Structures are given as structure tokens and as C-alpha cells.
């Protein structure tokens, strides 16, 4: 039973355009959401997070939006750069600090020069 | 500073053998996690250590899997009598006990069971 779902396995965008990566979840107890980026043969790297008490968090080119009623979050990257090409994982946790993360299957983003 | 390190980076073993995977967390991080990623799947939680508390073992898939964390630092994940379905990348992460959920991941150990 997938509690965190990333339904699109891949996304291709043109350099300079916006990339929108979507994530849905089913567990209403999740209270913290994160995005990780992963390059081949490396471990995931933390990108951005959002608490369930917020609906938006921004960090440079990256913005995460949370819609609790729809149990949906999205990561926006603008402008997209070729170096952003990687696998992006959505993750969620419940119960606050330092809890185990539940991950989606990931989406492969390709940014075309 | 040094990040999370894992060894070996690759391990090939025969079905039925035991394997040990090692994780060195970031110095000062009190929380340590093990995950695994099977082909085409997301990361799957295995076990979580937090300070001196009893570990959360709820993600271990069978009693063939066990983990230790000695002295609140280095951790070893042991898989006994390996099976082909154990083939995966095993990832370790650590974090501060700070009310923040950012986990820092190591590069992983790729385990192949023949």
C-alpha cells in the first residue's frame, strides 16, 4: 500500500522553463514533507521541506506547495537548469522530529539544454 | 565536514551467505536510519536508532535482518542467509535531534545476491 505516490515516472522540460513535480499521499497523519534529489550512484540529497502548518515554502529556485485538503504537494523549479536533471523523491513523516520517512518511487527529471 | 559514509560500496554474495553492511554517521548526529531501494522502487524504511532509546525495527522485512549501533555512532546492518530478493541498494542516513527532519544520506551499498 503506497502511502506516498509519484504517479509520473518521468518529466522532460526545456532549460529556463518551469518544472512541476507532483506528489500525492494517503496518510492524513503525515505532518512533514520533504523533497530529495538523487544523482546516479549517490545517496539522496535534501532539497526542501514543508510543515503541514504551512502551504508554501520557497528556497531560491525551488518552491514546495502543500494542499492538505487534497493530500497533494508539488515542487516547482524555476528556471530549470540542465544540472537539475536527476531523480526527485517526495517523502513524508508523521509524529514530528526525526521520524522515519516514507518515500515515493521518484520521478526522473530531464532538463533539455 | 565529512558526510555519512558506508562500506562496502558494492557487495556480491551467494544466496544463503550472511553479509554485514557498515554505516558511519555524521559526527554528532544522534539519529541513524537504514533504508533500502530495490530496483524501480522508492526508498523503504528498515530501522531507526535515536540516542539510547530502543530502536524502531518496524520496517525490517524478516528476522534475517538485524542492526546494531555501537556507542551511539557506527551502525552495522546484518542480513543472514541472504536471498535473491534482498538485492538492493542499502542506504544509511543520519540526522540531528533538533526537531528537524532533514536526514543526510550516505552513498549506499549495492548488494547483489546471486
Interface residues (C-beta under 8 A of the other chain):
Chain A: X4 X6 X32 X34 X36 X41 X42 X43 X44 X45 X46 X49 X89 X91 X93 X96 X97 X98 X99 X100 X101 X102 X103 X104 X105 X106
Chain B: X4 X31 X33 X35 X40 X41 X42 X43 X44 X45 X48 X50 X56 X58 X59 X91 X93 X95 X96 X97 X98 X99 X100 X101 X102 X103 X104 X105 X106 X107 X108
